[in-house]
Amino acid sequence: MKMSKIILETKRLRLERIGFEHKTALYELLANPKVHQFFPKVLDRNEAREFFEKIQDRDRTDGHSFWAVILKSDLSFIGICGLLSQTIDGNKEIEVGYRLSDKYWNHGYGTEAASGCIQYASDTLSVTSIISLIQSVNKLSIRVAEKNGLTFEKETMFQGLPHLVYRLYLN
Ligand SMILES: CC(C)(COP(=O)(O)OP(=O)(O)OC[C@H]1O[C@@H](n2cnc3c(N)ncnc32)[C@H](O)[C@@H]1OP(=O)(O)O)[C@@H](O)C(=O)NCCC(=O)NCCS
């Protein structure tokens, strides 16, 4: 059975399964230094290909992953947002993650895309709580989390770096 490409829609956005048609725009996003100022590094072409393959592996294994964020008005690819399985302090968690091209910041798209994912986690995956893992310096990301009702829970180490865990209980 062929899996549907569109995962969810919000007022202005469509989130769809990442495929070959998104590769060029995705690689450009992953090479953008402004988008990755709070990540260890931007990704070169080989690393971006590995990232792309990991997105697809997660999708096959978990049934969810990063999805492409598409602007409904002109079908532009504006970034990625999605639901990622993580193990934090020994517990299995679902993280809502987001990265948008800086060209599309300051329109409320980050909050809208994350909100759509949280709704999907609640309605379709019946997840009981959702987290975001955010570095304390990443104020824009903290703002997105707080606008969607997530609150600070604790600090943890994630990928070798200190992160804040923000959480929202669902259902
Ligand atoms: C974090 C990130 C996704 C935020 O994206 P964004 O779309 O600019 O964020 P928001 O949804 O908060 O919108 C920002 C502003 O748009 C403005 N805005 C303009 N039009 C709007 C509208 N129609 N609706 C809502 N907000 C609107 C608002 O002022 C809002 O800020 P405020 O609510 O704090 O005043 C983006 O900065 C990013 O990709 N960062 C790099 C990657 C990253 O760090 N990811 C997180 C890792 S933990």
The ligand as an SDF file (V2000), in Angstrom:
LIG
                    3D

 48 50  0  0  0  0  0  0  0  0999 V2000
   12.7800   28.5200   15.9330 C   0  0  0  0  0  0  0  0  0  0  0  0
   12.1530   28.9110   14.5900 C   0  0  0  0  0  0  0  0  0  0  0  0
   11.5080   27.6830   13.9310 C   0  0  0  0  0  0  0  0  0  0  0  0
   11.0800   29.9720   14.8390 C   0  0  0  0  0  0  0  0  0  0  0  0
   10.4480   30.2830   13.5920 O   0  0  0  0  0  0  0  0  0  0  0  0
    9.3810   31.4730   13.4290 P   0  0  0  0  0  0  0  0  0  0  0  0
    8.3590   31.0220   12.4600 O   0  0  0  0  0  0  0  0  0  0  0  0
   10.0850   32.7320   13.1240 O   0  0  0  0  0  0  0  0  0  0  0  0
    8.7770   31.5760   14.9160 O   0  0  0  0  0  0  0  0  0  0  0  0
    7.3720   32.0060   15.4680 P   0  0  0  0  0  0  0  0  0  0  0  0
    6.3070   31.0730   15.0750 O   0  0  0  0  0  0  0  0  0  0  0  0
    7.6060   32.1970   16.9420 O   0  0  0  0  0  0  0  0  0  0  0  0
    7.0840   33.4140   14.8130 O   0  0  0  0  0  0  0  0  0  0  0  0
    7.9410   34.4940   15.0960 C   0  0  0  0  0  0  0  0  0  0  0  0
    7.2040   35.8180   15.0640 C   0  0  0  0  0  0  0  0  0  0  0  0
    6.4680   35.9690   13.8690 O   0  0  0  0  0  0  0  0  0  0  0  0
    5.5500   37.0560   14.0970 C   0  0  0  0  0  0  0  0  0  0  0  0
    4.3550   36.8880   13.2550 N   0  0  0  0  0  0  0  0  0  0  0  0
    4.1490   37.5940   12.1060 C   0  0  0  0  0  0  0  0  0  0  0  0
    3.0060   37.1930   11.5370 N   0  0  0  0  0  0  0  0  0  0  0  0
    2.4590   36.2780   12.3450 C   0  0  0  0  0  0  0  0  0  0  0  0
    1.2660   35.5350   12.2880 C   0  0  0  0  0  0  0  0  0  0  0  0
    0.4050   35.6450   11.2420 N   0  0  0  0  0  0  0  0  0  0  0  0
    0.9870   34.6600   13.2700 N   0  0  0  0  0  0  0  0  0  0  0  0
    1.8200   34.5220   14.3080 C   0  0  0  0  0  0  0  0  0  0  0  0
    2.9830   35.2140   14.4460 N   0  0  0  0  0  0  0  0  0  0  0  0
    3.3090   36.0780   13.4550 C   0  0  0  0  0  0  0  0  0  0  0  0
    5.2680   37.0930   15.5850 C   0  0  0  0  0  0  0  0  0  0  0  0
    5.6480   38.3520   16.0460 O   0  0  0  0  0  0  0  0  0  0  0  0
    6.1690   36.0130   16.1520 C   0  0  0  0  0  0  0  0  0  0  0  0
    6.8900   36.3690   17.3010 O   0  0  0  0  0  0  0  0  0  0  0  0
    6.2200   36.6070   18.7560 P   0  0  0  0  0  0  0  0  0  0  0  0
    4.9550   35.8070   18.8310 O   0  0  0  0  0  0  0  0  0  0  0  0
    7.2730   36.0800   19.6630 O   0  0  0  0  0  0  0  0  0  0  0  0
    6.0270   38.0610   18.8540 O   0  0  0  0  0  0  0  0  0  0  0  0
   13.2230   29.5100   13.6420 C   0  0  0  0  0  0  0  0  0  0  0  0
   13.7970   30.6380   14.2510 O   0  0  0  0  0  0  0  0  0  0  0  0
   14.3260   28.5190   13.2820 C   0  0  0  0  0  0  0  0  0  0  0  0
   14.1840   27.7030   12.3570 O   0  0  0  0  0  0  0  0  0  0  0  0
   15.4720   28.6010   13.9990 N   0  0  0  0  0  0  0  0  0  0  0  0
   16.6620   27.7980   13.6600 C   0  0  0  0  0  0  0  0  0  0  0  0
   16.4960   26.3250   13.9330 C   0  0  0  0  0  0  0  0  0  0  0  0
   16.2700   26.0440   15.4050 C   0  0  0  0  0  0  0  0  0  0  0  0
   16.9580   26.6300   16.2530 O   0  0  0  0  0  0  0  0  0  0  0  0
   15.3270   25.1390   15.6870 N   0  0  0  0  0  0  0  0  0  0  0  0
   14.9810   24.7740   17.0320 C   0  0  0  0  0  0  0  0  0  0  0  0
   15.9440   23.8050   17.6060 C   0  0  0  0  0  0  0  0  0  0  0  0
   15.5320   23.4280   19.3100 S   0  0  0  0  0  0  0  0  0  0  0  0
  1  2  1  0
  2  3  1  0
  2  4  1  0
  2 36  1  0
  4  5  1  0
  5  6  1  0
  6  7  2  0
  6  8  1  0
  6  9  1  0
  9 10  1  0
 10 11  2  0
 10 12  1  0
 10 13  1  0
 13 14  1  0
 14 15  1  0
 15 16  1  0
 15 30  1  0
 16 17  1  0
 17 18  1  0
 17 28  1  0
 18 19  1  0
 18 27  1  0
 19 20  2  0
 20 21  1  0
 21 22  1  0
 21 27  2  0
 22 23  1  0
 22 24  2  0
 24 25  1  0
 25 26  2  0
 26 27  1  0
 28 29  1  0
 28 30  1  0
 30 31  1  0
 31 32  1  0
 32 33  2  0
 32 34  1  0
 32 35  1  0
 36 37  1  0
 36 38  1  0
 38 39  2  0
 38 40  1  0
 40 41  1  0
 41 42  1  0
 42 43  1  0
 43 44  2  0
 43 45  1  0
 45 46  1  0
 46 47  1  0
 47 48  1  0
M  END
$$$$
